[in-house]
């Protein structure tokens, strides 16, 4: 059954930051004002393969070399926003035929790009597409782009954020407003309820790894703010 809009009065989620800012700045509580909107793309680069010894360098249409240019273009244009909320990651690179003595003829990349501003996110992609057109022609390869998904920005409820601010102020707890650059349950609950999140520090800012750790004291403090 699909739950209707405003099914819940409010939703507050407690989570580790999954980043370094709270620990680095010695701040015990983060109040999340928005969750970054992610988009995923698939790029398929078709070149021309052949034997690594027999195919001469001037005659090559190496799909992996073109993929390298694409990855660096994504990095360059994401950094060029000058905003730490813009992040992009090429997390997979499948090379065909995948042999050390064979020039790659096809490469498939998957891109995850996130931002608190979907318009800025799209501007990065537009700049990348401009580069792709140029180096695909120069390298004589074909590059196909497929949009896998593009999510909207789920903002936190200003009212809930204000309540959390007042709880921290009344308790003498230092808090910092942050954005979340990772998906959370709240990303989807935002479709049916006002949401906000509380972050607590995590050691070295790491998550989804065996050494992920948050201290019992920080967890208790986060629960006190949420409760």
Secondary structure in CASP SS format (residue, H / E / C, confidence):
PFRMAT SS
TARGET T0000
AUTHOR 0000-0000-0000
METHOD secondary structure of the structure
MODEL  1
X C 1.00
X C 1.00
X C 1.00
X C 1.00
X C 1.00
X C 1.00
X C 1.00
X C 1.00
X C 1.00
X C 1.00
X E 1.00
X E 1.00
X E 1.00
X E 1.00
X E 1.00
X E 1.00
X C 1.00
X C 1.00
X C 1.00
X C 1.00
X H 1.00
X H 1.00
X H 1.00
X H 1.00
X H 1.00
X C 1.00
X C 1.00
X C 1.00
X E 1.00
X E 1.00
X E 1.00
X E 1.00
X E 1.00
X E 1.00
X E 1.00
X C 1.00
X E 1.00
X E 1.00
X E 1.00
X E 1.00
X E 1.00
X E 1.00
X E 1.00
X E 1.00
X E 1.00
X E 1.00
X C 1.00
X E 1.00
X C 1.00
X E 1.00
X E 1.00
X C 1.00
X C 1.00
X C 1.00
X C 1.00
X C 1.00
X H 1.00
X H 1.00
X H 1.00
X C 1.00
X E 1.00
X C 1.00
X H 1.00
X H 1.00
X H 1.00
X H 1.00
X H 1.00
X H 1.00
X H 1.00
X H 1.00
X H 1.00
X H 1.00
X H 1.00
X H 1.00
X H 1.00
X H 1.00
X H 1.00
X H 1.00
X H 1.00
X C 1.00
X C 1.00
X C 1.00
X C 1.00
X C 1.00
X C 1.00
X C 1.00
X E 1.00
X E 1.00
X E 1.00
X E 1.00
X E 1.00
X E 1.00
X E 1.00
X E 1.00
X E 1.00
X E 1.00
X C 1.00
X C 1.00
X C 1.00
X C 1.00
X C 1.00
X E 1.00
X E 1.00
X C 1.00
X C 1.00
X E 1.00
X E 1.00
X E 1.00
X E 1.00
X E 1.00
X E 1.00
X E 1.00
X E 1.00
X E 1.00
X E 1.00
X C 1.00
X C 1.00
X H 1.00
X H 1.00
X H 1.00
X H 1.00
X H 1.00
X H 1.00
X H 1.00
X H 1.00
X H 1.00
X H 1.00
X H 1.00
X H 1.00
X H 1.00
X H 1.00
X H 1.00
X H 1.00
X H 1.00
X H 1.00
X H 1.00
X H 1.00
X H 1.00
X H 1.00
X C 1.00
X C 1.00
X E 1.00
X E 1.00
X E 1.00
X E 1.00
X E 1.00
X E 1.00
X E 1.00
X E 1.00
X E 1.00
X C 1.00
X C 1.00
X C 1.00
X E 1.00
X E 1.00
X C 1.00
X C 1.00
X H 1.00
X H 1.00
X H 1.00
X H 1.00
X H 1.00
X H 1.00
X H 1.00
X H 1.00
X H 1.00
X H 1.00
X H 1.00
X H 1.00
X H 1.00
X H 1.00
X C 1.00
X C 1.00
X C 1.00
X E 1.00
X E 1.00
X E 1.00
X E 1.00
X E 1.00
X E 1.00
X C 1.00
X C 1.00
X C 1.00
X C 1.00
X H 1.00
X H 1.00
X H 1.00
X H 1.00
X H 1.00
X C 1.00
X C 1.00
X C 1.00
X C 1.00
X C 1.00
X E 1.00
X E 1.00
X E 1.00
X E 1.00
X E 1.00
X E 1.00
X C 1.00
X C 1.00
X H 1.00
X H 1.00
X H 1.00
X C 1.00
X C 1.00
X C 1.00
X C 1.00
X C 1.00
X C 1.00
X C 1.00
X C 1.00
X C 1.00
X C 1.00
X H 1.00
X H 1.00
X H 1.00
X H 1.00
X H 1.00
X H 1.00
X H 1.00
X H 1.00
X H 1.00
X H 1.00
X H 1.00
X C 1.00
END
